[in-house]
Amino acid sequence: MATELMEVCNHTNTRPVVKRGSTGPAVKQAQCYLNNSLTNTALTLDGDFGPVTEAATRRFQGCADIVVDGEIGCQTWSRLTFFANSPGFAC
């Protein structure tokens, strides 16, 4: 029997590209994932992708050894999902 993943963040199941200026539940999901993937990060889950969320995204991307562009696309979503639902932190 397969074990179902217990999702730590439940704001949305969608994974659109989000970047500075984006708003909504996908940004909240990303903020929650970033909080659970990075040490010393406490983003407000406000659904507003501003400069603080962009800085956390860039930090995460550098730690995850993926392209650092400040945008959350499919590669970043994939790594965020993994680290947010793992016991350790990306950094």
C-alpha positions as CSV (number, residue, x, y, z in Angstrom):
1,M,0.0,0.0,0.0
2,A,1.4,3.4,-1.0
3,T,2.0,6.0,1.7
4,E,0.3,9.3,1.0
5,L,2.4,12.4,1.5
6,M,1.2,14.7,4.3
7,E,1.4,18.1,2.8
8,V,2.8,20.8,5.3
9,C,1.1,23.7,3.3
10,N,-2.4,23.5,2.1
11,H,-3.1,26.8,0.4
12,T,-3.5,25.4,-3.2
13,N,-2.5,22.5,-5.4
14,T,-1.7,24.7,-8.4
15,R,1.9,25.5,-9.3
16,P,1.8,28.5,-11.7
17,V,4.9,30.6,-12.2
18,V,5.0,33.2,-9.5
19,K,7.3,36.1,-9.3
20,R,7.6,39.7,-7.9
21,G,4.1,41.3,-8.3
22,S,2.2,38.0,-8.2
23,T,-0.5,37.5,-5.6
24,G,-2.9,34.8,-4.4
25,P,-3.0,31.3,-3.0
26,A,0.0,30.0,-5.0
27,V,2.2,32.8,-3.5
28,K,0.9,31.8,0.0
29,Q,1.8,28.2,-0.8
30,A,5.3,29.3,-2.0
31,Q,5.8,31.4,1.2
32,C,4.8,28.5,3.4
33,Y,7.2,26.2,1.5
34,L,10.0,28.7,1.8
35,N,9.4,29.0,5.6
36,N,9.6,25.2,5.8
37,S,12.7,24.9,3.6
38,L,15.0,27.6,4.9
39,T,16.4,28.2,8.4
40,N,15.8,31.6,10.0
41,T,13.0,32.4,7.6
42,A,9.6,33.7,8.8
43,L,7.8,35.0,5.8
44,T,4.3,36.4,6.4
45,L,1.8,34.3,4.5
46,D,0.1,37.2,2.9
47,G,0.0,36.0,-0.7
48,D,2.0,39.0,-1.9
49,F,5.2,38.2,-3.8
50,G,7.3,41.2,-2.8
51,P,11.0,41.9,-2.3
52,V,11.2,39.8,0.9
53,T,9.7,36.7,-0.8
54,E,11.9,37.3,-3.8
55,A,15.0,37.4,-1.6
56,A,14.0,34.2,0.2
57,T,13.3,32.6,-3.2
58,R,16.8,33.5,-4.5
59,R,18.4,32.2,-1.3
60,F,16.5,28.9,-1.6
61,Q,17.5,28.6,-5.3
62,G,21.1,29.1,-4.4
63,C,21.0,26.5,-1.6
64,A,19.1,24.0,-3.8
65,D,21.7,24.5,-6.6
66,I,19.2,25.5,-9.2
67,V,18.9,28.6,-11.5
68,V,18.8,31.7,-9.3
69,D,16.3,34.0,-11.0
70,G,13.9,34.9,-8.1
71,E,10.9,33.3,-9.9
72,I,9.2,30.1,-8.8
73,G,8.6,28.0,-11.8
74,C,8.5,24.2,-12.3
75,Q,12.1,23.5,-11.2
76,T,11.8,25.6,-8.0
77,W,8.3,24.3,-7.2
78,S,9.7,20.7,-7.4
79,R,12.6,21.4,-5.1
80,L,10.5,23.5,-2.7
81,T,7.9,20.7,-2.5
82,F,10.6,18.2,-1.7
83,F,12.4,20.3,1.0
84,A,9.2,21.7,2.6
85,N,7.9,18.1,3.2
86,S,11.3,16.7,4.3
87,P,12.6,16.7,7.8
88,G,15.7,18.8,6.9
89,F,16.2,22.3,5.5
90,A,17.8,23.3,2.1
91,C,20.0,25.7,4.2
